[in-house]
Amino acid sequence: MASRHQPAPPPVPEHHHPRRTSVMTLRRFTSGLVAAGAALALVACSGNTTSTTTAAGAASVGTVATAATSGAVSGDLATRLADNTESHAQADDASYDAATAVTVTLADGASKASGDGVTISGNTVTITTKGTYVLSGSLTNGQVVVNSSVEGKVRLVLNGATITNPSGAALVVTAADEAVVVLADGTTNTLTDGTGYDTTATDSPNAALFSMADLTIGGSGTLVVHGRTADGIATKDGLVILGGTITVDAVDDGIRGKDYIDVQGGTVSVTAGQDGLKSTNETDDTVGWIAVSTGSVTLTAGDDGIHAEGDLAIAGGTVTVAKSAEGIEGANIAISGGIVSITASDDGVNVSGGTSGQTQGGGGGGGMQDDGSLLGISGGTVIVNSSGDGLDSNGSTEITGGLIVVSGPSANNNGALDSNGGINVTGGTLIAAGSSGMAESPDATSTQGWLAATLTQSVAAGKTISIVSGDTVIASYTTLRTVSSVVFTSSAIQKGQTYDIYVGGSLAGEASGTYSAGGSISGASKLSTVTAGVATRGGGMGRP
């Protein structure tokens, strides 16, 4: 609930930087992906028997870059998304020529390399120039360093490598034109840093996998990362994930890309003491973004599931925030596809990052300043379970498509919907239930019909609320906590028509979370009758 937060705490180090409520300009993003639906035909071969190896998952190409021009996102938000920089990765970054690669065998006190470009000093293995290096074996008290001053990618193929460094980062890229980590098919690779090492100096490594350069991770193998002092994976530039199974646990942030994080594939699981995914650049308004176009991301976080100082886009894949204080945060947020499931002890979706002094538009709720930011949902499925605001925009909210199910708060100091600049609905399906104290409804100017009601009595957790037109149940929702207001919009709602609200029925047919487009009112009782397009009052619902 950014619009009602207490004053910000004192400044903290970069990797703890809180969400600001205003910036020099609205952040903009776009992912460096090609046209929607395009595919790259690459043949996957075993690196042991052929000269060319292509990691599975590298051929997956997402749709975020075309969201602004394909119609997936429209209006002002589309303009903002179209103005941004691309990410650095190429779809074939995880492909390499095994015949020309240098083999590096890791062993305590006995590491060795098959070719040039590698120096070994005790248990420190340093890659000194561009090229492909295949790493296998184990270091129990050592480190792999990339320090290349020449132009060209340094590609590290982890082929069953385990690196533990009790006194610092396990894998560090101090200098490179670009670094690529490839997870070899069928292998498990583990990176573990130490506990309590000094991370306070400028550009000091603060993660088990740390890079000063743009970093790409791909392949079809597995990477396990233990960040025991601060972050799990961190880069001072951009981070792109093309593929692989990546599991991270970290004391602080799980995965951090200062300029951006671009998830184009793979299966990513993060358990973090602070933020799950985080992009922190707040000085350049073309970066600081996070994008997910395909793959699977599962986050368990002590603070935000996803935190972007710039913009956040989800165009596909599956994003699950299993636990968080705030689910997903960005200066602007666009959701145009995929399945997004959020559990949050505070706000589920939080948009805050504009500078405008506009006053709030017409609709339900009231009183807070519109900062000019935007939350846009044009497709996909979004399921939110939050104890604070469900959808919270310090600017405006635009809903043009998708299915959105919000299980909002029971406390009256928050609402299932909270949008300072109003909520405009032209398509999609939204059901939002929560408290009535600060409840909001869509704007009267919305072209799609909607209904909003403060219930005549609270409905306990586990009960099913049904919206009925005549004898037809058009929507059913099972509560997760006590609620006293409900907002619903879909193509089935006609402005000016009356609808009955029942409690005590059941879901029917295909359900998304606790919602189904239909249901049964057998044994249910009628709670109220509402008129579409009119916000019934009670607490904060409605405006003069």
Backbone torsions as a table, in degrees:
resi	resn	phi	psi	omega
1	MET	NA	67.0	-171.6
2	ALA	-59.3	-31.9	-175.6
3	SER	-70.4	-13.4	-178.0
4	ARG	-125.0	14.6	-178.1
5	HIS	-65.1	156.4	171.7
6	GLN	-69.3	165.3	178.4
7	PRO	-53.3	146.5	-175.7
8	ALA	-63.6	147.2	176.8
9	PRO	-71.2	170.0	179.3
10	PRO	-57.9	157.7	-179.9
11	PRO	-56.5	145.5	-179.7
12	VAL	-131.5	167.8	-179.1
13	PRO	-58.2	162.7	-172.9
14	GLU	-51.5	-45.3	-175.2
15	HIS	-75.9	1.7	172.6
16	HIS	-115.8	9.2	-168.2
17	HIS	-62.1	125.4	-177.0
18	PRO	-76.3	164.9	176.6
19	ARG	-63.4	122.7	175.4
20	ARG	-81.8	155.5	179.6
21	THR	-97.0	-7.5	171.9
22	SER	-153.2	152.0	178.5
23	VAL	-137.7	174.6	-177.9
24	MET	-59.4	-36.9	179.9
25	THR	-156.7	158.8	177.7
26	LEU	-62.5	135.9	179.0
27	ARG	-73.8	149.5	178.0
28	ARG	-132.9	152.0	-179.6
29	PHE	-143.7	159.9	157.1
30	THR	-156.5	144.0	179.3
31	SER	-83.6	147.2	-180.0
32	GLY	-83.3	65.8	-179.8
33	LEU	-118.1	160.9	-178.1
34	VAL	-93.6	-174.2	-170.2
35	ALA	-56.5	150.4	-177.1
36	ALA	-58.3	133.7	175.3
37	GLY	83.3	-6.7	179.8
38	ALA	-70.1	155.6	178.5
39	ALA	-140.8	150.6	179.1
40	LEU	-107.1	121.9	-177.4
41	ALA	-85.8	105.2	178.5
42	LEU	-127.4	141.8	-178.5
43	VAL	-97.2	124.5	-179.0
44	ALA	-87.5	125.9	-179.3
45	CYS	-131.6	159.9	178.1
46	SER	-76.8	131.1	179.7
47	GLY	-67.4	-15.2	-177.9
48	ASN	-81.4	-21.1	-172.7
49	THR	-122.0	-13.5	-179.5
50	THR	-131.8	166.9	-175.5
51	SER	-84.3	-21.9	-178.1
52	THR	-115.3	125.8	179.8
53	THR	-119.0	129.2	176.5
54	THR	-120.7	123.2	-177.1
55	ALA	-76.0	135.3	175.0
56	ALA	-60.1	141.2	-178.5
57	GLY	99.4	-22.9	179.9
58	ALA	-69.7	-23.0	-178.1
59	ALA	-81.6	-8.5	179.6
60	SER	-71.6	125.1	-178.5
61	VAL	-122.1	130.2	-172.6
62	GLY	-92.7	-167.4	-171.1
63	THR	-128.7	5.1	-174.9
64	VAL	-63.2	-40.0	-175.5
65	ALA	-63.0	-26.9	-177.5
66	THR	-100.2	5.5	-178.1
67	ALA	-59.8	-37.1	-176.0
68	ALA	-74.8	-24.7	-175.8
69	THR	-110.1	-9.6	-176.6
70	SER	-92.0	-5.9	-176.8
71	GLY	92.8	-4.5	178.8
72	ALA	-65.7	-34.2	175.1
73	VAL	-126.0	136.2	-173.7
74	SER	-124.3	173.8	172.1
75	GLY	69.0	-149.8	-175.6
76	ASP	-60.8	-36.7	-179.6
77	LEU	-63.2	-39.7	178.7
78	ALA	-61.5	-39.3	178.0
79	THR	-61.5	-42.3	-180.0
80	ARG	-65.2	-42.8	-177.7
81	LEU	-66.4	-31.4	-175.3
82	ALA	-75.7	-10.5	-171.9
83	ASP	-92.4	10.6	-166.9
84	ASN	-107.8	172.5	-178.9
85	THR	-82.2	163.8	178.3
86	GLU	-96.9	161.2	172.9
87	SER	-81.2	169.7	-169.4
88	HIS	-86.2	-20.5	-165.4
89	ALA	-76.0	154.3	170.4
90	GLN	-113.0	149.9	-175.5
91	ALA	-62.9	-22.4	-178.9
92	ASP	-99.9	16.5	-178.5
93	ASP	-59.1	-29.9	-177.7
94	ALA	-85.9	2.7	177.0
95	SER	-91.6	145.8	-178.8
96	TYR	-156.9	162.7	178.3
97	ASP	-96.2	104.6	-176.8
98	ALA	-64.1	-27.1	-177.0
99	ALA	-68.4	-27.8	-178.1
100	THR	-104.0	0.2	-178.4
101	ALA	-74.1	149.5	174.2
102	VAL	-90.6	128.6	178.9
103	THR	-90.3	128.5	178.8
104	VAL	-120.0	118.7	178.3
105	THR	-102.3	120.2	-178.2
106	LEU	-91.8	132.2	176.5
107	ALA	-159.7	138.7	-179.6
108	ASP	-57.4	117.4	178.4
109	GLY	72.2	3.6	-175.6
110	ALA	-146.7	29.6	178.3
111	SER	-67.2	149.5	-179.2
112	LYS	-150.0	157.8	180.0
113	ALA	-129.7	149.4	-176.5
114	SER	-89.5	-5.2	-177.5
115	GLY	-155.9	-167.5	-177.4
116	ASP	-79.2	171.4	177.8
117	GLY	90.2	7.7	-178.1
118	VAL	-133.4	131.0	170.2
119	THR	-118.3	143.7	-177.2
120	ILE	-127.3	124.5	177.4
121	SER	-132.0	104.0	-174.6
122	GLY	62.1	-122.2	179.1
123	ASN	-104.1	19.4	174.0
124	THR	-105.4	118.2	179.6
125	VAL	-107.7	121.2	-175.1
126	THR	-117.3	126.7	174.4
127	ILE	-91.4	125.1	-169.1
128	THR	-111.0	-4.5	-179.1
129	THR	-152.6	170.3	-179.3
130	LYS	-63.5	164.0	179.6
131	GLY	133.4	-174.5	-179.3
132	THR	-113.8	131.9	-176.8
133	TYR	-130.9	125.2	-179.1
134	VAL	-101.2	115.7	-174.6
135	LEU	-105.5	131.8	174.0
136	SER	-142.1	168.5	179.9
137	GLY	95.8	-161.3	-170.7
138	SER	-145.6	141.3	167.9
139	LEU	-123.8	122.8	179.7
140	THR	-93.7	-13.3	178.7
141	ASN	-152.1	64.6	-174.7
142	GLY	-155.8	-170.4	-173.7
143	GLN	-155.7	144.9	170.2
144	VAL	-108.8	128.4	-176.5
145	VAL	-121.3	137.0	170.7
146	VAL	-108.5	120.3	-179.7
147	ASN	-139.1	81.4	-176.1
148	SER	-117.2	126.3	-179.3
149	SER	-100.5	2.3	-177.3
150	VAL	-96.7	157.3	178.3
151	GLU	-73.6	137.7	-179.0
152	GLY	128.6	154.6	-175.8
153	LYS	-76.8	144.1	167.7
154	VAL	-104.8	117.2	-176.7
155	ARG	-110.4	118.2	177.2
156	LEU	-106.0	117.1	177.1
157	VAL	-96.9	112.1	178.2
158	LEU	-86.6	110.5	-173.4
159	ASN	-117.5	63.7	-175.1
160	GLY	82.3	50.4	-178.4
161	ALA	-107.8	135.3	175.3
162	THR	-125.9	120.7	-177.3
163	ILE	-128.0	121.9	177.6
164	THR	-123.9	130.2	177.7
165	ASN	-128.2	102.6	-177.9
166	PRO	-64.2	-16.2	-174.1
167	SER	-116.3	11.1	-179.6
168	GLY	175.7	-162.6	179.9
169	ALA	-67.9	151.3	179.1
170	ALA	-82.8	-44.0	-179.8
171	LEU	-129.9	120.2	-174.3
172	VAL	-126.9	128.6	170.9
173	VAL	-104.3	100.5	-179.6
174	THR	-83.9	-28.8	178.1
175	ALA	-157.6	134.0	175.0
176	ALA	-173.8	151.6	173.0
177	ASP	-62.8	-43.7	175.5
178	GLU	-164.3	142.9	179.5
179	ALA	-115.3	138.1	177.6
180	VAL	-126.6	128.6	174.3
181	VAL	-109.6	119.5	-180.0
182	VAL	-107.7	129.3	178.7
183	LEU	-96.9	107.8	-174.3
184	ALA	-62.5	142.3	-177.4
185	ASP	-57.2	132.5	175.4
186	GLY	80.1	6.4	-178.2
187	THR	-112.2	154.7	171.2
188	THR	-116.0	130.0	-176.4
189	ASN	-126.0	139.2	-173.3
190	THR	-130.3	131.9	175.9
191	LEU	-122.1	127.2	-178.0
192	THR	-136.2	125.9	175.5
193	ASP	-97.8	-179.4	-178.1
194	GLY	-87.9	-176.9	178.3
195	THR	-111.9	134.6	171.2
196	GLY	78.0	13.3	178.0
197	TYR	-76.2	159.3	-172.6
198	ASP	-74.3	124.1	177.8
199	THR	-121.3	14.9	-170.2
200	THR	-82.9	-26.3	-178.7
201	ALA	-68.6	152.9	179.0
202	THR	-57.1	129.1	178.4
203	ASP	64.7	18.6	173.9
204	SER	-68.3	139.1	174.7
205	PRO	-58.0	135.5	179.4
206	ASN	-136.7	30.0	-179.5
207	ALA	-151.6	157.7	176.8
208	ALA	-62.6	-39.4	172.3
209	LEU	-116.6	111.0	-172.6
210	PHE	-127.5	137.1	-179.4
211	SER	-138.9	134.4	171.8
212	MET	-85.1	-11.8	-176.9
213	ALA	-111.4	169.6	171.6
214	ASP	-56.5	137.6	-174.6
215	LEU	-127.6	133.5	174.7
216	THR	-121.4	135.6	175.8
217	ILE	-120.3	127.8	-179.8
218	GLY	-148.5	-172.7	-178.5
219	GLY	106.7	-177.4	-178.2
220	SER	-120.6	5.6	177.1
221	GLY	-85.1	-164.5	-175.4
222	THR	-119.4	138.4	174.5
223	LEU	-125.5	125.2	176.5
224	VAL	-113.1	126.6	-175.9
225	VAL	-125.3	128.6	176.5
226	HIS	-114.8	110.2	177.0
227	GLY	-98.8	100.2	-169.8
228	ARG	-95.2	-10.1	176.5
229	THR	-109.6	-45.7	-178.8
230	ALA	-143.0	-103.8	-174.7
231	ASP	-87.1	164.0	173.3
232	GLY	-84.6	-61.5	176.6
233	ILE	-123.4	131.7	-179.7
234	ALA	-146.6	140.7	173.8
235	THR	-134.8	144.2	177.8
236	LYS	-82.2	-6.9	174.5
237	ASP	-118.0	-134.0	-178.2
238	GLY	-97.7	157.1	178.5
239	LEU	-130.7	127.1	176.2
240	VAL	-122.1	132.4	176.0
241	ILE	-111.3	114.3	-179.7
242	LEU	-93.9	-30.1	-176.1
243	GLY	-176.5	-172.7	-179.2
244	GLY	96.4	166.5	173.1
245	THR	-106.2	112.2	-171.9
246	ILE	-118.7	120.2	179.3
247	THR	-119.8	124.7	-175.3
248	VAL	-128.4	133.1	164.8
249	ASP	-125.1	138.1	-173.1
250	ALA	-148.2	146.4	176.7
251	VAL	-66.5	-40.2	-178.3
252	ASP	-106.7	-116.4	-179.8
253	ASP	-84.5	144.6	-178.7
254	GLY	-72.2	-62.3	-179.3
255	ILE	-131.3	125.2	-176.8
256	ARG	-131.6	124.3	171.3
257	GLY	-117.9	115.4	-173.8
258	LYS	-58.6	-48.1	-177.8
259	ASP	-82.3	-41.2	178.5
260	TYR	-171.5	161.7	168.5
261	ILE	-127.0	124.4	-176.3
262	ASP	-123.8	104.8	-178.5
263	VAL	-95.7	109.1	-178.8
264	GLN	-108.7	3.6	179.7
265	GLY	169.8	-176.1	177.5
266	GLY	88.1	178.8	176.6
267	THR	-122.9	113.8	-173.8
268	VAL	-116.3	126.6	177.0
269	SER	-127.3	127.9	-175.8
270	VAL	-131.2	133.9	167.8
271	THR	-121.3	118.2	-172.2
272	ALA	-134.7	144.3	175.6
273	GLY	-69.4	-28.8	177.7
274	GLN	-115.7	-114.3	-176.6
275	ASP	-88.2	147.4	178.2
276	GLY	-74.5	-65.4	171.7
277	LEU	-112.9	138.7	-175.7
278	LYS	-148.6	134.0	171.2
279	SER	-122.5	129.0	-162.6
280	THR	-117.1	-1.0	-175.8
281	ASN	-71.2	116.1	-179.7
282	GLU	-120.1	13.0	179.0
283	THR	-106.9	-18.0	179.0
284	ASP	-118.2	115.9	-172.4
285	ASP	-80.2	7.0	173.0
286	THR	-98.2	-4.1	-178.4
287	VAL	-130.5	-162.7	-174.7
288	GLY	82.7	16.8	-174.6
289	TRP	-102.6	163.8	175.2
290	ILE	-133.4	134.8	179.7
291	ALA	-135.5	139.8	173.9
292	VAL	-127.1	119.7	-179.0
293	SER	-112.9	-25.4	176.4
294	THR	-162.4	178.6	-176.9
295	GLY	89.3	-170.6	-177.5
296	SER	-130.3	130.1	178.9
297	VAL	-127.7	121.8	178.1
298	THR	-122.6	127.4	-171.6
299	LEU	-129.6	132.5	170.3
300	THR	-123.3	113.4	-168.7
301	ALA	-131.4	146.0	174.7
302	GLY	-77.6	-23.1	177.2
303	ASP	-121.6	-112.2	-178.2
304	ASP	-86.5	141.0	171.8
305	GLY	-64.4	-54.9	173.9
306	ILE	-127.8	130.7	-179.8
307	HIS	-132.3	112.1	177.2
308	ALA	-114.3	122.8	172.8
309	GLU	-66.6	-27.9	172.2
310	GLY	-97.3	-138.9	-175.1
311	ASP	-94.1	160.6	-179.7
312	LEU	-128.2	127.5	177.4
313	ALA	-128.3	133.6	173.1
314	ILE	-123.7	114.2	-175.9
315	ALA	-113.3	-7.5	-178.8
316	GLY	-179.2	-174.3	-179.3
317	GLY	75.9	-165.0	179.9
318	THR	-126.8	124.8	176.9
319	VAL	-119.9	117.5	179.9
320	THR	-120.7	116.1	172.3
321	VAL	-100.0	97.6	-173.0
322	ALA	-73.9	-29.9	179.6
323	LYS	-155.6	138.0	179.0
324	SER	-168.6	165.4	165.5
325	ALA	-79.1	-58.5	170.7
326	GLU	-118.4	136.5	-171.4
327	GLY	-68.1	-69.5	178.5
328	ILE	-133.6	138.7	-177.2
329	GLU	-133.3	141.6	174.3
330	GLY	-163.3	164.1	177.0
331	ALA	-66.7	-38.9	167.5
332	ASN	-138.0	147.9	179.0
333	ILE	-129.6	130.3	175.3
334	ALA	-123.9	123.1	175.3
335	ILE	-118.4	114.6	-176.9
336	SER	-120.8	-1.0	179.4
337	GLY	-175.6	179.3	179.0
338	GLY	84.4	-175.9	177.4
339	ILE	-120.7	119.3	-178.1
340	VAL	-117.9	121.6	179.6
341	SER	-125.6	126.4	-171.6
342	ILE	-130.5	131.2	169.3
343	THR	-120.0	124.5	-174.4
344	ALA	-141.6	141.1	175.4
345	SER	-81.6	-16.6	174.1
346	ASP	-119.4	-125.4	-177.5
347	ASP	-77.3	144.7	176.5
348	GLY	-78.7	-56.8	177.6
349	VAL	-122.2	127.0	-175.5
350	ASN	-129.6	121.7	178.7
351	VAL	-116.7	120.9	-177.8
352	SER	-158.1	117.8	179.4
353	GLY	177.2	6.9	-178.3
354	GLY	-92.9	-177.7	-179.7
355	THR	-129.4	-1.0	-174.7
356	SER	-67.0	147.7	176.0
357	GLY	-103.2	23.8	-178.2
358	GLN	-62.3	150.3	173.5
359	THR	-87.6	162.3	-174.3
360	GLN	-70.0	141.5	179.3
361	GLY	-80.1	-178.0	-177.0
362	GLY	-73.3	150.3	178.7
363	GLY	144.6	-164.4	-178.9
364	GLY	-86.4	157.2	179.6
365	GLY	92.1	-161.6	175.5
366	GLY	166.8	157.6	158.7
367	GLY	95.7	-18.5	-173.1
368	MET	-94.9	156.7	-176.8
369	GLN	-76.7	138.3	175.3
370	ASP	-83.7	116.6	-177.5
371	ASP	-88.9	2.0	176.4
372	GLY	90.8	-2.6	179.2
373	SER	-79.7	169.5	-175.4
374	LEU	-137.3	137.5	166.0
375	LEU	-111.4	118.3	179.7
376	GLY	-122.2	126.5	176.5
377	ILE	-122.9	116.4	-176.2
378	SER	-121.3	-4.9	-179.5
379	GLY	-174.3	179.0	-179.9
380	GLY	80.9	-173.6	177.7
381	THR	-121.8	127.8	-179.7
382	VAL	-124.0	118.2	179.9
383	ILE	-120.1	121.3	-174.8
384	VAL	-122.4	131.4	173.5
385	ASN	-125.8	102.9	-172.9
386	SER	-133.1	144.5	173.8
387	SER	-86.9	-19.9	171.9
388	GLY	-99.2	-153.1	177.5
389	ASP	-60.1	143.0	176.8
390	GLY	-76.1	-67.3	171.7
391	LEU	-109.5	116.3	-175.4
392	ASP	-123.3	112.4	176.1
393	SER	-119.5	123.3	173.5
394	ASN	-74.1	-6.9	172.3
395	GLY	-115.9	-123.8	-176.8
396	SER	-109.6	163.7	175.2
397	THR	-125.7	129.8	176.8
398	GLU	-122.3	123.2	177.9
399	ILE	-118.9	115.5	-178.7
400	THR	-118.9	-9.2	-179.4
401	GLY	-174.0	-177.5	178.6
402	GLY	87.6	176.4	175.0
403	LEU	-118.6	125.8	-177.1
404	ILE	-127.5	122.6	178.7
405	VAL	-121.4	116.2	-176.9
406	VAL	-116.7	115.5	170.7
407	SER	-98.8	97.4	-171.9
408	GLY	-90.6	-164.6	-170.7
409	PRO	-79.7	161.7	170.9
410	SER	-98.0	-20.7	179.0
411	ALA	-77.3	141.5	-173.6
412	ASN	-79.3	-1.5	176.9
413	ASN	-90.2	6.6	176.3
414	ASN	-138.5	169.1	179.1
415	GLY	-141.7	156.9	176.3
416	ALA	-61.8	-34.7	176.6
417	LEU	-125.4	134.1	179.7
418	ASP	-146.3	104.3	-176.3
419	SER	-137.2	108.9	-174.0
420	ASN	-61.1	-34.0	-178.0
421	GLY	-98.4	11.6	177.7
422	GLY	95.4	166.6	-177.5
423	ILE	-123.5	117.0	179.4
424	ASN	-109.0	123.7	-176.6
425	VAL	-119.5	122.7	176.7
426	THR	-122.3	-4.2	179.8
427	GLY	-174.4	-179.1	179.2
428	GLY	82.9	-176.8	178.4
429	THR	-129.3	128.9	178.9
430	LEU	-134.4	129.3	165.8
431	ILE	-127.0	129.4	-177.4
432	ALA	-136.3	122.4	-178.4
433	ALA	-126.2	143.1	179.8
434	GLY	-178.4	-152.1	179.4
435	SER	-75.1	166.6	-179.5
436	SER	-104.2	-10.5	-173.8
437	GLY	-60.7	-37.4	179.4
438	MET	-131.2	34.3	-177.5
439	ALA	-67.4	145.6	178.0
440	GLU	-127.6	154.6	176.5
441	SER	-122.9	166.0	175.6
442	PRO	-62.1	162.6	178.1
443	ASP	-65.7	151.4	176.5
444	ALA	-64.6	-22.2	-179.6
445	THR	-82.8	-3.3	178.3
446	SER	-59.5	135.2	-177.6
447	THR	-83.4	-16.8	175.1
448	GLN	-95.3	141.4	-179.7
449	GLY	-64.5	149.6	179.4
450	TRP	-151.0	157.8	172.6
451	LEU	-133.1	149.1	-179.9
452	ALA	-144.4	132.5	-176.4
453	ALA	-142.0	135.7	163.3
454	THR	-87.8	119.7	-171.9
455	LEU	-71.6	148.6	-179.0
456	THR	-69.7	-18.9	173.4
457	GLN	-151.4	151.7	179.7
458	SER	-66.3	148.4	178.3
459	VAL	-111.0	125.3	-175.0
460	ALA	-72.7	161.5	176.9
461	ALA	-59.9	141.4	177.9
462	GLY	89.5	-3.6	178.4
463	LYS	-92.6	152.1	-179.8
464	THR	-103.5	126.3	174.9
465	ILE	-98.6	130.8	180.0
466	SER	-120.4	140.6	176.0
467	ILE	-107.8	124.1	-167.6
468	VAL	-124.6	133.4	173.0
469	SER	-114.2	107.8	-174.6
470	GLY	64.1	-115.1	177.5
471	ASP	-105.2	7.8	-174.2
472	THR	-107.5	125.9	173.7
473	VAL	-83.0	116.9	-177.7
474	ILE	-99.8	-14.6	177.8
475	ALA	-162.6	142.7	174.6
476	SER	-135.6	144.6	-176.9
477	TYR	-144.3	130.2	177.8
478	THR	-99.8	124.3	-173.9
479	THR	-71.5	146.4	174.5
480	LEU	-99.4	-19.3	176.1
481	ARG	-151.1	174.1	180.0
482	THR	-63.3	131.1	-179.3
483	VAL	-129.6	155.1	178.0
484	SER	-135.0	6.8	174.6
485	SER	-146.6	154.5	178.2
486	VAL	-145.9	138.5	174.6
487	VAL	-123.2	135.2	179.2
488	PHE	-142.1	136.3	173.6
489	THR	-143.1	137.5	173.9
490	SER	-163.7	175.3	179.0
491	SER	-66.3	-14.0	179.9
492	ALA	-79.6	-13.6	-176.5
493	ILE	-92.3	129.0	179.2
494	GLN	-113.0	126.5	-179.2
495	LYS	-56.8	134.8	178.3
496	GLY	89.6	-14.9	178.1
497	GLN	-82.4	155.3	178.6
498	THR	-99.8	148.6	-178.8
499	TYR	-138.2	144.5	178.5
500	ASP	-97.8	144.1	175.9
501	ILE	-113.5	122.7	-179.5
502	TYR	-112.0	157.0	172.7
503	VAL	-131.8	138.8	178.0
504	GLY	109.3	6.0	178.7
505	GLY	-87.2	-148.4	-178.5
506	SER	-153.5	158.0	174.9
507	LEU	-72.0	158.6	176.4
508	ALA	-149.4	152.2	179.1
509	GLY	74.1	-159.4	-178.8
510	GLU	-72.7	126.1	-177.0
511	ALA	-111.3	145.5	171.7
512	SER	-115.1	106.5	-174.5
513	GLY	64.3	-118.5	-178.4
514	THR	-106.6	21.0	-176.4
515	TYR	-123.7	144.2	168.6
516	SER	-142.7	146.9	177.8
517	ALA	-85.0	75.7	-175.4
518	GLY	145.4	-164.8	179.0
519	GLY	144.6	-173.7	179.9
520	SER	-127.7	140.0	175.2
521	ILE	-111.7	22.1	175.2
522	SER	-61.6	123.1	-179.2
523	GLY	81.2	0.3	-178.5
524	ALA	-86.5	163.3	176.9
525	SER	-122.4	144.6	-179.1
526	LYS	-75.8	131.4	-177.3
527	LEU	-98.6	-41.9	-178.9
528	SER	-165.2	169.6	173.9
529	THR	-124.0	133.0	-177.0
530	VAL	-128.5	157.5	176.8
531	THR	-106.0	127.2	-179.2
532	ALA	-62.2	134.4	179.8
533	GLY	91.7	-0.2	178.9
534	VAL	-122.2	123.5	179.0
535	ALA	-87.8	115.4	176.7
536	THR	-72.2	144.3	-173.5
537	ARG	-89.7	156.2	179.3
538	GLY	157.1	112.1	-170.3
539	GLY	70.4	-128.5	-174.2
540	GLY	-96.3	2.0	-174.6
541	MET	-66.8	129.6	175.0
542	GLY	89.9	163.8	177.4
543	ARG	-134.9	157.9	175.6
544	PRO	-59.4	NA	NA
